[in-house]
Amino acid sequence: MFQAKDAGRNGYFVYDIEKDNQRFERFSLGADLRKAIQNDQLVLHYQPQVDSRTGQVVGIEALVRWQHPEEGLLGPNRFIPVAEELDLIIPLGEWVLHEACRQMSRWLAQGFPICVWRLTWRGSRLPMIN
């Protein structure tokens, strides 16, 4: 109904149950993602960046994943688009930055050398961290 109204006068759309199911899934995933950010259901996996000539670790990349209580471990392709669509990308990014900084502090306290951290950001705004 909303699509027909948005299209203007003298228009119609045929109901598509598959699209309806997709919308419900995105809405449900968005509500779950909001809870996941608040309840620490996200996890970071760290991937070393290795110099192929020397074999030395020269950096670390933090990769966010979501440990969904019902669907298991979800990759970013499942939830980043939903986060962007529902304006959850900033709180998600803040969580990632905060958690990555906490982990780096722990590693530094254990005597690991300082190395480069890479942040790959999708979206138009960068999160702020306190």
C-alpha positions as CSV (number, residue, x, y, z in Angstrom):
1,M,0.0,0.0,0.0
2,F,2.8,2.4,0.9
3,Q,4.6,1.8,-2.4
4,A,1.4,2.6,-4.4
5,K,0.8,5.8,-2.4
6,D,4.5,6.8,-2.9
7,A,4.2,6.2,-6.6
8,G,1.4,8.8,-6.9
9,R,-2.0,8.6,-8.5
10,N,-3.2,5.9,-10.8
11,G,-0.6,3.4,-9.7
12,Y,-0.8,0.0,-8.2
13,F,1.6,-2.7,-6.8
14,V,1.1,-6.4,-6.5
15,Y,1.6,-7.7,-3.0
16,D,4.8,-9.7,-2.8
17,I,5.0,-12.0,0.3
18,E,8.8,-12.5,-0.2
19,K,9.5,-8.7,0.0
20,D,7.2,-8.6,3.1
21,N,9.3,-11.4,4.7
22,Q,12.5,-9.6,3.8
23,R,11.3,-6.4,5.4
24,F,10.2,-8.3,8.5
25,E,13.6,-10.0,8.7
26,R,15.5,-6.7,8.4
27,F,13.3,-5.1,11.0
28,S,13.8,-8.0,13.4
29,L,17.5,-8.1,12.7
30,G,17.7,-4.4,13.4
31,A,15.9,-4.8,16.8
32,D,18.3,-7.6,17.7
33,L,21.3,-5.6,16.6
34,R,20.3,-2.7,18.9
35,K,20.2,-5.2,21.8
36,A,23.5,-6.8,20.7
37,I,25.3,-3.5,20.9
38,Q,23.9,-2.9,24.4
39,N,24.4,-6.4,25.6
40,D,28.0,-7.1,24.3
41,Q,27.0,-9.8,21.8
42,L,29.5,-8.4,19.4
43,V,33.0,-9.8,19.2
44,L,36.2,-8.7,17.6
45,H,38.5,-11.1,15.7
46,Y,42.0,-9.9,15.2
47,Q,43.9,-10.6,12.0
48,P,47.6,-10.0,11.9
49,Q,49.1,-8.0,9.0
50,V,52.4,-9.7,8.1
51,D,55.2,-8.4,6.0
52,S,55.7,-11.1,3.3
53,R,59.4,-10.3,3.0
54,T,60.3,-10.5,6.6
55,G,57.5,-12.6,8.2
56,Q,57.1,-9.9,10.9
57,V,53.7,-8.8,12.1
58,V,53.5,-5.1,11.1
59,G,49.9,-4.4,12.0
60,I,46.6,-5.8,13.3
61,E,43.1,-5.5,11.8
62,A,40.1,-5.8,14.1
63,L,37.1,-7.6,12.4
64,V,33.7,-7.3,14.0
65,R,31.4,-10.2,14.2
66,W,28.0,-10.7,15.9
67,Q,27.4,-13.7,18.1
68,H,23.6,-13.8,17.6
69,P,21.9,-15.8,20.3
70,E,19.8,-17.8,17.8
71,E,21.6,-17.6,14.4
72,G,25.1,-18.1,15.7
73,L,28.2,-16.1,14.4
74,L,27.2,-13.5,11.8
75,G,29.6,-11.8,9.5
76,P,29.5,-8.1,8.8
77,N,27.7,-8.6,5.4
78,R,24.6,-9.7,7.4
79,F,24.4,-6.8,9.8
80,I,26.4,-3.7,8.6
81,P,23.9,-2.8,5.9
82,V,21.1,-3.0,8.6
83,A,23.2,-0.9,11.0
84,E,23.6,1.7,8.3
85,E,19.9,1.7,7.3
86,L,18.7,2.1,10.9
87,D,21.4,4.6,12.0
88,L,23.0,2.1,14.3
89,I,26.4,2.4,12.5
90,I,27.7,5.1,14.9
91,P,26.9,3.1,18.1
92,L,28.3,0.0,16.5
93,G,31.5,1.9,15.5
94,E,31.9,3.3,18.9
95,W,31.6,-0.2,20.4
96,V,34.3,-1.5,18.0
97,L,36.7,1.4,18.7
98,H,36.2,1.1,22.5
99,E,36.7,-2.7,22.5
100,A,39.8,-2.5,20.2
101,C,41.4,0.1,22.3
102,R,40.7,-1.9,25.5
103,Q,42.4,-5.0,23.8
104,M,45.4,-2.9,22.7
105,S,45.8,-1.6,26.3
106,R,45.8,-5.2,27.6
107,W,48.4,-6.3,25.0
108,L,50.6,-3.3,25.8
109,A,50.4,-4.1,29.5
110,Q,51.5,-7.6,28.7
111,G,54.6,-6.3,26.9
112,F,53.6,-6.8,23.3
113,P,55.2,-4.2,21.0
114,I,53.2,-1.3,19.6
115,C,52.1,-1.9,16.0
116,V,49.8,-0.3,13.5
117,W,46.1,-0.8,13.9
118,R,43.9,-0.5,10.8
119,L,40.4,0.9,10.9
120,T,38.3,0.3,7.8
121,W,35.1,2.3,8.0
122,R,32.0,2.1,6.0
123,G,29.6,4.9,6.3
124,S,29.6,8.7,6.0
125,R,30.4,9.5,9.6
126,L,33.1,8.3,11.9
127,P,32.2,7.5,15.5
128,M,33.6,9.4,18.4
129,I,35.2,7.7,21.4
130,N,35.7,9.0,24.9
